[in-house]
Each structure stands twice: as structure tokens, then as C-alpha cells.
Amino acid sequence: MPDLPTLAVFCAASLALAVVPGPAVLYVVTHSIDQGRTAGAVSALGIAVGGLVHATAATLGLSALLASSATAFAIVKYAGAAYLIALGVARLLSRDDPAVEAQPPRPRRLLFRDGVVVNVLNPKTALFFLAFLPQFVDPEGTAAAAQIFALGLIFVAIALASDSLWALTAGTLGGLLKRSRAYLAVRRWVSGTVFVALGLSAARSS
């Protein structure tokens, strides 16, 4: 492992990157506002498991393959974009009754699964792990692969803590918004549009 000063810098950089709203944060926040804090926490856990997949891929060198192959990058990118757009369209086509505050919640296992899939199919996350983690590897320490995996675990843990805080905050806000009849009438349009926009943004990424 890197020495303590280097590890402290890594943790600080990881926290700074984790708290900035990105696709994963928007995914968690949208579900938190729509279905509450528990749904947001489950979504954050799914995102974290997807992060573990990327950490493992970076350790095994699969991220390097993705970075070097335009075809592989495009396949993963468009698959992830299509998945996000499909989630958004499904939400837009769902029916919410503004007169009823509590709608049947999306099963937690599906929220968890979607979080895993959305993060795994984000090639930018794979490239981020490949570019970010090796910068903190101690060349005179233990095996580089072991260090990369350990750093990946630390980053995922920090990101999970940050995403869970976002889920708590957004879920609380969602509880307040659900008291508004106007919000209940438009919430599926808001959440569905966010997912479609995320999908389109992912498809346009280079």
C-alpha cells in the first residue's frame, strides 16, 4: 500500500470526486426523490457493486482493453445509454394518479440490479479507474495489482458513503415534495426525463 501521506491524498481526492454530482449521483437522487431514502440507499449499493466490478476489471487489466479498443468502448457505451433510456421511457409511460400519494414502489431488487447495470455499463467509470488508481501505486511496495484493487475498494467505500448521504438528503426532500399535489402530477415526467437525458449524454460521450 502507499504510505500514509499518499493514502491521505488519495482519500481526499476520492471524496472530492465522489461528492460532485455525476450520472451515478443523479441516478441515486432521482430514485430517492421518487421512492424515498430506502430506495436511494439500495440504488447507491447497486452503484457501489458496479464500482467493485470496475475495480476488479482495472486490477485484471480489462479496463486497458476497453481503453485501447474503440469498438469495445462503443459497445459498452451504447448498451449503457440504451439501458438508461429504456428506464426513462418506462417511467414516462407509467401511470401516476395525482390523487394518490403512495404509488406501488419499484421492487428493491430491481433498484439494486439497475444500479449495478448502469454503473457496469458506464465505460467512463472503467477508464477513470484505469487512469486514477495507478497514480497512487507505490512501485516499491507490494504487487501493483493488489494495490490497485485495495485502492479501488477504498474509493468505492468513499463513493458509497457519499451516495448514501445524497440518498438521505434527496429522500427527505422527496418526502416534502410528495405533499405537493402539483409534484405528484409531474414526478414521472421529471424522473423519466432525467434518465433519458442521462442516456443521451452517455451516448454522446467520446
N, C-alpha and C positions, 0 to 999 in steps of 0.2 A: 504493500500500500504506500501511497505518497506520504511524506512527512506531515506533521500536524498543521504547519502554516499553509502548505499547499492544499491540504484537505479542507481547511477552513475557507480558503479562497474558492475552492470548488463548490462547497455548500452554499456560500454567499451568492456565487454566480448562478447556481441551480435555482435558488429561491427567487432571484431576480427574474429569471426566465420563466419560472413556473407561475408566478402571480400575474404576469402580463396576459390579458385576455387574448386567446387564440382559438382555433377550432375546437380543441378539447374543452376549454373553459366555457365557450358558448354552448357546446353540447350539454354540459352539466347544468349550466344556468337555465337553459331552456326547459329541460326536464324538471328542474327544481321548481321553477315558477309554475309550470303546468300541472305537476303532480305532487309537489311537496318535497320536504327535506329528505325523507327516506328515499324517494325515487332519485333525487340528485346524488345522494351518497352511493346508491347502488350503481348509478351511471359512472360516478367517479372511480369506483372499484373496478368496473369493467375497463375503463380507460387505463387504469394502473396495470391491469393484467396484460393489456395490449402493449404497454410500455415494457413489461418484462419480456415479452416476445421480441421486441426490438433490441433490448439489451442482450438477449441471448444471440440474436442474429448478428449483432455487432461483434460479439465475442467469437462467434464461429466464422466471421468473415463474409456472411451472406449480404450484409449491407454494402460491402465493397463491390460485390457482383451487381447489385441494384444500381450503384452509382456509376458503374462502368458500362451498363447496357441501357441504351435509350429505349429499346423495346420493352425490357423488363420494367423500367420506370413507368412507361406509358401504360402498360397493362395494369399495374398496381394503382396508378393514379386514376385511371378511368373507372376501374372497378370500385374504388373508394368513393369517387364522385357519384357514380350511379347509385350506390347504396344510400348515400346521404339524400340524394334527390328523391329516391323511392320512399324513404322515411318521410320526407317533407310532403310529397304528393299524397301519401296515405293519410297523413294528418290533415291536409287540406280537404280531402274527400270524406273525412269522418264527420259525424253529425253531433253537434253540441246543442243542448237545449238551454238557452239562457235562463229559463225559469228554474232550472235545476242546478244547484251549486255543485253538488258532488257527482261527478261522472265516473263510470267504471274505470279504475286505474289500469294502466298497462302493466301486465304481469312483471314482477321484478326480474324474473329470469330472462325475459326479453330485453329489459333495460340493460341488464348486465351483458348479455350477448351482443347487443348493438354497440355498447361501449367498447367491447373488445374488438369487434369487427371494424368499427370506424377508425380506431387507432392503429390497428394492424395494417389496414389498407391505406394508411397515410404515408407515402414514400418520403415526405419531408421529415417525418419523425425518424425514419431509418437513417437518412442522410445526416440529420442532426446528431444522432448518437455516434455515427461514424466520425464526424468532424470534431465533436465536442469532447468526448470522453478521452481519446488518446492524448490530448493536450496535457492531461494531469497524470499520466502514467510515469512512474519512476523507472527509468531504464536500468537502474542498478538494483531494483527491488525484485520481487517475485515475478513469476511469469506474467507477461503483458496481458495475456488473455484473462487471467484470473483478476488482475487489477481492473481491467475494463469492465468485467462482469460485476465486480464489487462496486465500482463507481456507478454503474448502471442501476444497481439496486438502491444505492443512496439517492440517486436522482429521482427514481420512481417513488420512493418513500416521501421525499420532499414535495414532489408534484401531487401525490395523493393527499397529503396534509393540506396543501393549498387548494386543491379542487374540492375537498370536503368543506373547507371554510366558505368557498364560493357557494356550495350547495346549501349550507346552513343559512347564509345571508339571503340568497335568492329564494329559498324555500319560505323563509319568513316574509319576504316581500310578496311572494305569490299568495300567501295566506291573506295578506291585506288586500291584494288586488281582487281576490275572489269575492270580496264583499261588494265589489262593484258590478252591477248588472251589465254595464257597458263593456267591461273587460270580459265577462263571461261570454258575451256575444261575439267577440273578435279573437279570443285567445287561440283558437285553432288556426286562424289566419296568421297570427303572429308567429306561433311556433313552427307551423308548416313553412312559412316564408323563410324563416331563419335557416331551416335545414336545406331548403332548395338553394338558398344563396350560398351556404357553405359548400354544397356540392358543385355549384357552378364555379365558385372560387377555386376549389380543388382541381377542377378540370382545366382551368386556365393557367395553373401553376406550371412553371418550367423547371 
